[in-house]
Amino acid sequence: MNAFTGLDLTVLLLYLAGVTIWGAWLGRGQSGGTDYFLGNRDLPWAAVLLSVVATETSTLTFLSVPGVSYAGTLAFLQLALGYLVGRAAAAALLLPQYFRGELTTAYGLLQERFGLATRRFASAVFMATRLLADSVRLALTAIPLSLITGWSLPLSIGVVGALTLVYTYVGGIKAVVWVDALQMGLYLLGALAAVAMLQALVPGGWAGVLTSAGQAGKLLVLDFSPDPAITYTFWAGLLGGAFLSMATHGTDQLIVQRLLACRDLRSGQKALVGSGVAVILQFALFLMLGVGLWTFYGGREFESTDTVFPLFIIEQLPPGVTGLVIAAVYAAAMSSLSSSINSLASTTAYDFWAPRAGAERDEARILRAGRSFSLLWATLLVGAAVLFSRLSREAAAVEVALGIASVVYGGLLGAFALGTLSGRADSRSVTVGMALGIGAVTVIWRVLPGVAFPWYVLIGSLVTYGSGHLLGGRGGTRATEGQAA
């Protein structure tokens, strides 16, 4: 077993210090909320594409997705196929509406149709979802740091949260996007380092891995079973994955905020659809890494599949490379956490605080408030992650996080569908529809375990849209200026 050496620690500390200082430096010269939250709407689409991928990747892909294929097959990849379809649909149907005006959050679109109350309700749903799902990501991040240092998980979570807050608080979305782009390159380099190490450690290299895994049936990608209880099937991936991706990348402020920071609609569409292609390749890499680990360990059972890759990093990688890969773990973690902090602060500032404070057009006040809200949300995310770290779990963390998000995303997607497709829906019916859609999926989640999570968003969207349309008036109207304010 290799120890975490002084060289490894030096590599890790240099990365953490460097990325924090650079991110803070990127935020120099900001003068208002549009700078802080939208990068003055002047960020290049390629950087936004990398930021979108890095944001959704987090440690769940880096550490937990290899564990999924370690315990199963490559069938998880079917979700990524649906993700590409869903992004293409969001790029064609939702992005043009976001770029019609000067929207500051995704939920401003709902305000235009249904009024401020609906905007706030949808924003509150987003906040609760991000807090729960991203606390899972942050808790998982602390595993390798705890293994290396012997620190408790709460202390490890606090360290990651504090370092990320520094550059997010100072640098805003510009720092988040550019640091994300760097961090994506680093964690992919870390994954490739592990792939190269497995080539050297497994008898026969990757050819041996493919032979062993093929004989064991672990290279299965497509499963055409119609059983809704099976989590990863072609139908669940194509339909469920598409609806999930439409919701996460078309209605979630975490992603929409980045797209709104692009220079124009065409740039936002290229960033969104391109991220779908990148994610397919990325999932394939990390799933194959899990298959390689299964061959290396001979199918050995672990207390949690989330610990398989961290243990390999600590025990098998040479000095210096271990530090690099651990730095990659933090790159993935910090990119997701910084995005959550900034997007949660933006919705709090624009959807709740600014209308009440009469500061919708006061850029300087929004900047000051945004930084205060960044501090608040960082504290809440760290606290929730500490609570999650104390709960035992059997499922992989990536599945826990996706399951939490899928419970509510159908309500959000259904609300946007009502706003764009239904002539009957009004403020009351869309709010009731969202509540019914989220409630229906919650009941399915807790009472009907025979329905796997990839179907949740599709079900929630249909319930929300159907009930909101039926309960609406015969002439659902666009919000007036008085309603919107």
C-alpha positions in Angstrom: 0.0 0.0 0.0 1.5 3.4 -1.0 1.3 6.2 1.5 0.3 9.7 0.7 3.8 11.2 0.3 5.1 14.7 0.8 5.3 15.1 -2.9 1.6 14.2 -3.2 0.7 16.7 -0.5 2.7 19.4 -2.3 1.0 18.7 -5.6 -2.4 18.9 -3.9 -1.7 22.0 -1.8 -0.3 23.8 -4.8 -3.4 23.1 -6.8 -5.8 24.1 -4.1 -3.9 27.3 -3.5 -3.4 28.1 -7.1 -7.0 27.6 -8.3 -8.3 29.6 -5.3 -6.1 32.6 -6.0 -6.7 32.5 -9.8 -10.4 32.2 -9.3 -10.4 35.2 -7.0 -8.2 37.2 -9.5 -10.7 36.5 -12.3 -13.4 38.5 -10.4 -11.4 41.7 -10.4 -13.2 44.9 -11.6 -16.8 43.7 -11.1 -19.2 46.5 -10.8 -22.7 45.0 -10.6 -25.0 42.0 -10.5 -24.8 41.3 -14.2 -21.0 41.0 -14.0 -21.2 38.8 -10.9 -24.0 36.4 -12.0 -23.9 36.5 -15.8 -20.3 37.5 -16.7 -21.7 40.6 -18.5 -23.3 38.1 -21.0 -19.9 37.9 -22.8 -18.5 34.4 -22.0 -17.3 32.2 -25.0 -19.5 29.2 -25.7 -16.5 26.7 -25.5 -15.7 27.8 -22.0 -19.4 27.5 -21.0 -19.6 24.0 -22.6 -16.7 22.9 -20.4 -18.2 24.5 -17.4 -21.6 22.8 -18.0 -19.9 19.4 -18.2 -17.7 20.1 -15.2 -20.6 21.3 -13.1 -22.8 18.2 -13.7 -19.8 15.9 -13.4 -18.7 16.6 -9.8 -17.3 13.8 -7.7 -20.3 11.7 -8.5 -18.9 10.9 -11.9 -15.3 10.8 -10.8 -15.8 8.5 -7.8 -19.2 7.0 -7.9 -19.8 6.2 -11.6 -16.8 3.8 -11.7 -18.5 2.1 -8.7 -21.7 1.7 -10.7 -20.0 -0.4 -13.4 -17.8 -2.1 -10.8 -21.0 -3.6 -9.3 -22.9 -3.9 -12.5 -22.4 -3.3 -16.3 -22.0 -0.4 -18.7 -25.8 0.0 -18.9 -25.6 3.3 -17.1 -24.4 4.7 -20.5 -28.0 4.5 -21.8 -28.9 7.5 -19.7 -26.3 9.6 -21.5 -27.9 8.8 -24.8 -31.2 10.3 -23.5 -29.2 13.2 -22.1 -28.1 14.2 -25.6 -31.7 14.0 -26.9 -33.0 16.1 -24.0 -30.4 18.8 -24.5 -31.1 19.1 -28.1 -34.8 19.6 -27.3 -34.1 22.2 -24.6 -31.8 24.0 -27.0 -34.5 24.2 -29.7 -37.6 24.9 -27.5 -36.5 26.7 -24.3 -33.3 28.6 -25.1 -34.8 30.8 -27.7 -37.3 32.0 -25.1 -34.6 32.7 -22.6 -32.7 34.9 -25.0 -35.8 36.9 -26.1 -35.4 39.4 -23.3 -33.0 40.3 -20.5 -33.8 37.4 -18.2 -31.5 37.0 -15.2 -32.7 33.5 -14.0 -34.5 30.6 -15.6 -37.6 31.4 -13.6 -38.0 34.9 -15.0 -39.6 33.1 -18.0 -42.4 31.8 -15.7 -42.9 35.3 -14.3 -43.6 36.7 -17.8 -46.5 34.2 -18.2 -47.8 33.6 -14.7 -46.5 36.3 -12.4 -44.0 36.7 -9.6 -45.6 34.2 -7.2 -45.1 31.4 -9.7 -41.5 32.5 -10.4 -40.8 32.3 -6.6 -42.4 29.0 -6.2 -40.4 27.4 -9.0 -37.2 29.1 -7.6 -37.9 27.7 -4.2 -38.3 24.2 -5.6 -34.9 24.6 -7.4 -33.3 25.8 -4.1 -34.5 22.8 -2.1 -33.4 20.4 -4.8 -30.0 21.9 -5.2 -29.4 21.9 -1.5 -30.3 18.3 -1.1 -28.7 16.9 -4.2 -25.5 18.9 -3.9 -25.0 18.1 -0.3 -24.7 14.5 -1.4 -21.9 15.5 -3.9 -20.1 17.4 -1.2 -20.3 14.6 1.3 -18.8 12.2 -1.2 -16.0 14.6 -1.9 -14.8 14.3 1.6 -14.2 10.5 1.4 -10.7 10.7 -0.2 -9.6 13.6 2.0 -10.7 11.7 5.0 -8.8 8.5 3.8 -5.6 10.5 3.3 -5.5 12.7 6.3 -7.5 10.7 8.9 -9.6 13.8 9.4 -13.3 13.3 10.2 -15.8 13.6 7.3 -17.3 16.8 8.7 -13.9 18.5 8.9 -13.0 17.3 5.4 -16.3 18.7 4.1 -15.6 22.1 5.8 -12.2 22.3 4.2 -13.5 21.8 0.7 -16.4 24.2 1.2 -14.2 27.0 2.6 -11.7 26.8 -0.2 -14.4 26.8 -2.9 -16.3 29.7 -1.2 -13.2 32.0 -1.5 -13.0 32.2 -5.2 -16.8 31.9 -5.7 -17.5 34.8 -3.3 -15.0 37.1 -4.9 -15.0 36.0 -8.6 -18.6 35.3 -9.4 -19.8 33.4 -12.5 -16.7 34.4 -14.5 -14.4 32.7 -12.1 -16.7 29.7 -11.8 -16.8 29.1 -15.6 -13.1 29.6 -16.3 -12.0 27.6 -13.2 -14.5 24.9 -14.3 -12.8 24.7 -17.7 -9.4 24.1 -16.1 -10.8 21.7 -13.6 -12.4 19.5 -16.2 -9.1 19.1 -17.9 -7.5 18.2 -14.7 -10.0 15.5 -13.6 -9.9 13.9 -17.1 -6.1 13.8 -16.9 -6.5 12.1 -13.5 -8.9 9.5 -14.9 -6.5 8.8 -17.8 -3.6 8.4 -15.3 -5.7 5.7 -13.5 -6.5 4.0 -16.9 -2.7 3.9 -17.7 -2.0 2.5 -14.3 -4.5 -0.3 -14.8 -2.8 -1.1 -18.1 0.4 -1.8 -16.1 -1.2 -3.6 -13.1 -3.7 -5.9 -14.7 -2.3 -9.1 -16.3 -2.7 -8.6 -20.1 -3.5 -4.9 -19.6 -6.7 -3.6 -21.0 -7.0 -6.5 -23.4 -7.1 -8.7 -20.3 -9.7 -6.4 -18.7 -12.0 -6.7 -21.8 -11.6 -10.4 -22.0 -12.5 -11.0 -18.3 -15.3 -8.4 -18.3 -16.8 -9.8 -21.5 -16.9 -13.3 -20.1 -18.7 -12.0 -17.0 -21.2 -10.0 -19.0 -20.0 -6.7 -17.7 -19.7 -5.0 -21.1 -23.5 -4.9 -21.6 -24.5 -1.5 -22.8 -28.1 -1.9 -24.2 -30.9 -3.5 -22.3 -34.2 -3.4 -24.1 -36.3 -4.8 -21.2 -39.6 -3.0 -20.8 -39.6 -3.6 -17.0 -39.9 -0.2 -15.3 -38.2 -1.5 -12.2 -34.9 -2.0 -14.0 -33.0 1.2 -13.5 -30.9 1.2 -16.7 -32.7 0.1 -19.8 -32.7 1.6 -23.3 -36.3 2.9 -22.8 -35.6 4.4 -19.4 -32.4 5.9 -20.8 -33.9 7.3 -24.0 -37.2 8.6 -22.6 -36.4 9.1 -18.9 -32.9 10.4 -19.6 -34.2 12.8 -22.2 -36.9 14.3 -19.9 -34.3 14.4 -17.0 -31.9 16.3 -19.2 -34.5 18.7 -20.5 -35.3 19.5 -16.9 -31.8 19.8 -15.6 -30.4 21.7 -18.6 -33.6 23.6 -19.6 -35.2 24.6 -16.3 -32.4 24.4 -13.6 -30.7 27.7 -12.9 -27.5 25.8 -12.2 -27.1 25.3 -16.0 -29.4 27.9 -17.5 -27.3 30.7 -15.7 -24.3 29.6 -17.7 -26.2 29.5 -21.0 -27.5 33.0 -20.3 -23.9 34.2 -19.9 -23.2 33.3 -23.5 -22.9 36.0 -26.1 -26.0 35.1 -28.1 -28.6 32.3 -28.6 -26.5 30.4 -31.1 -23.6 30.3 -28.7 -25.8 29.0 -25.9 -27.2 26.3 -28.2 -23.7 25.1 -29.2 -22.6 25.0 -25.6 -25.7 23.0 -24.5 -25.8 20.4 -27.3 -22.0 20.0 -27.3 -22.1 19.3 -23.6 -24.3 16.3 -24.4 -21.7 14.8 -26.7 -19.0 15.4 -24.2 -20.9 13.8 -21.4 -21.4 10.5 -23.4 -17.7 10.3 -23.9 -17.0 11.1 -20.3 -19.5 8.5 -18.9 -17.9 5.9 -21.2 -14.5 6.7 -19.8 -15.5 6.5 -16.1 -17.6 3.4 -16.6 -14.7 1.6 -18.3 -12.5 2.6 -15.5 -14.9 0.8 -13.1 -14.7 -2.3 -15.2 -11.0 -2.1 -15.1 -11.1 -1.8 -11.3 -13.4 -4.9 -11.1 -10.8 -6.9 -13.0 -8.0 -5.6 -10.9 -9.7 -6.4 -7.6 -11.1 -9.7 -8.8 -14.7 -8.7 -8.0 -13.9 -8.2 -4.4 -16.8 -6.8 -2.3 -16.5 -3.4 -0.7 -18.6 -1.8 2.0 -19.6 0.8 -0.5 -18.8 0.9 -4.2 -18.1 4.7 -3.8 -14.9 3.7 -2.0 -13.4 1.5 -4.7 -11.8 4.2 -6.8 -10.5 6.3 -3.8 -8.8 3.2 -2.4 -7.2 2.4 -5.7 -5.9 6.0 -5.9 -4.3 5.9 -2.4 -3.0 2.3 -2.6 -1.8 1.9 -6.2 -0.8 5.1 -7.8 2.8 6.2 -7.6 3.9 9.3 -5.6 3.1 12.6 -7.4 0.5 10.9 -9.5 -1.6 10.2 -6.4 -1.4 13.9 -5.6 -2.5 14.8 -9.1 -5.5 12.4 -9.1 -6.6 13.6 -5.6 -6.3 17.1 -6.9 -8.6 16.0 -9.8 -11.1 14.8 -7.2 -11.2 18.2 -5.7 -11.3 19.8 -9.2 -14.5 17.9 -9.9 -15.9 18.7 -6.4 -15.1 22.4 -6.4 -16.5 22.9 -9.9 -19.9 21.5 -8.9 -20.0 23.3 -5.5 -19.0 26.7 -6.8 -21.7 26.4 -9.5 -24.3 25.6 -6.8 -23.3 28.4 -4.6 -23.4 31.0 -7.4 -26.7 29.8 -8.9 -28.4 29.6 -5.5 -27.2 33.1 -4.7 -28.5 34.4 -8.1 -32.0 33.0 -7.6 -32.1 34.4 -4.1 -31.0 37.8 -5.2 -33.1 38.1 -8.4 -36.2 36.1 -7.6 -36.7 37.0 -3.9 -34.5 39.8 -2.6 -34.4 42.4 -5.5 -38.2 42.7 -6.0 -38.8 43.1 -2.3 -35.9 45.6 -1.9 -36.9 47.6 -5.0 -33.4 46.9 -6.4 -34.1 45.2 -9.7 -32.0 47.7 -11.6 -29.5 48.6 -8.9 -26.5 46.7 -10.1 -24.2 47.7 -7.1 -26.8 46.6 -4.5 -27.4 43.3 -6.3 -23.6 42.6 -6.3 -23.3 43.2 -2.6 -26.4 41.1 -1.8 -25.2 38.3 -4.1 -22.0 38.0 -2.2 -23.8 37.8 1.1 -26.1 35.1 -0.3 -23.1 33.2 -1.6 -21.8 33.0 2.0 -25.2 31.9 3.3 -25.7 29.1 0.7 -22.1 27.8 1.2 -22.8 27.5 4.9 -26.1 25.6 4.2 -24.5 23.2 1.7 -21.7 22.4 4.1 -24.2 21.8 6.9 -26.4 19.5 4.8 -23.4 17.6 3.6 -22.3 16.9 7.1 -25.8 15.6 8.0 -25.7 13.3 4.9 -22.3 12.0 5.7 -23.6 10.6 8.9 -26.4 8.5 7.2 -25.7 5.0 6.1 -26.5 4.2 2.5 -26.5 1.2 0.2 -26.9 2.8 -3.2 -24.1 4.6 -5.0 -24.1 8.3 -4.2 -24.6 9.2 -7.9 -27.9 7.3 -7.8 -29.0 8.9 -4.6 -28.4 12.4 -6.0 -30.1 11.6 -9.3 -33.0 10.1 -7.5 -33.5 13.2 -5.3 -33.3 15.6 -8.3 -35.6 13.4 -10.4 -38.4 13.6 -7.7 -38.9 17.4 -8.3 -37.6 18.1 -11.8 -40.8 16.8 -13.4 -42.7 19.6 -11.6 -40.3 22.2 -13.0 -40.3 20.9 -16.5 -44.1 20.6 -16.5 -44.4 24.2 -15.4 -42.3 25.4 -18.3 -44.3 23.3 -20.7 -47.5 24.9 -19.3 -46.0 28.3 -19.9 -45.0 27.6 -23.5 -47.7 25.2 -24.7 -50.9 25.6 -22.7 -53.3 28.4 -23.4 -55.5 27.5 -20.4 -52.9 27.5 -17.6 -52.8 30.3 -15.1 -50.8 31.1 -12.0 -53.0 29.1 -9.7 -53.2 26.0 -11.9 -49.5 25.9 -12.6 -48.6 26.0 -8.9 -51.2 23.3 -8.1 -49.9 21.3 -11.1 -46.3 21.5 -9.8 -47.4 20.4 -6.3 -49.4 17.5 -7.7 -46.6 16.4 -10.0 -43.9 16.5 -7.3 -46.4 14.8 -4.9 -47.2 12.0 -7.3 -43.5 11.2 -7.9 -42.8 11.4 -4.1 -45.5 8.8 -3.5 -44.1 6.6 -6.3 -40.6 7.0 -4.9 -41.6 6.0 -1.3 -44.5 3.5 -2.0 -43.8 2.0 -5.4 -40.2 0.8 -5.5 -41.0 -1.0 -8.7 -40.6 2.2 -10.7 -36.9 3.2 -11.2 -35.8 6.8 -10.9 -35.1 7.5 -14.6 -38.9 7.5 -15.1 -39.6 10.0 -12.4 -39.2 13.2 -14.4 -41.4 11.9 -17.3 -44.2 11.0 -14.9 -43.9 14.2 -12.9 -43.9 16.3 -16.1 -47.1 14.6 -17.4 -48.9 14.9 -14.1 -47.9 18.6 -13.8 -48.8 19.5 -17.3 -52.1 17.5 -17.4 -53.4 18.8 -14.1 -52.2 22.4 -14.7 -53.9 22.5 -18.1 -57.2 21.0 -16.9 -57.4 23.2 -13.8 -56.6 26.4 -15.7 -59.1 28.9 -17.0 -60.3 28.9 -20.6 -58.0 31.9 -21.4 -54.9 31.5 -19.4 -53.3 35.0 -19.7 -49.8 36.3 -19.7 -48.8 38.1 -16.5 -49.4 41.8 -16.5 -46.7 44.3 -15.5 -48.5 44.6 -12.1 -48.5 40.9 -11.5 -44.9 40.5 -12.6 -43.7 43.1 -10.2 
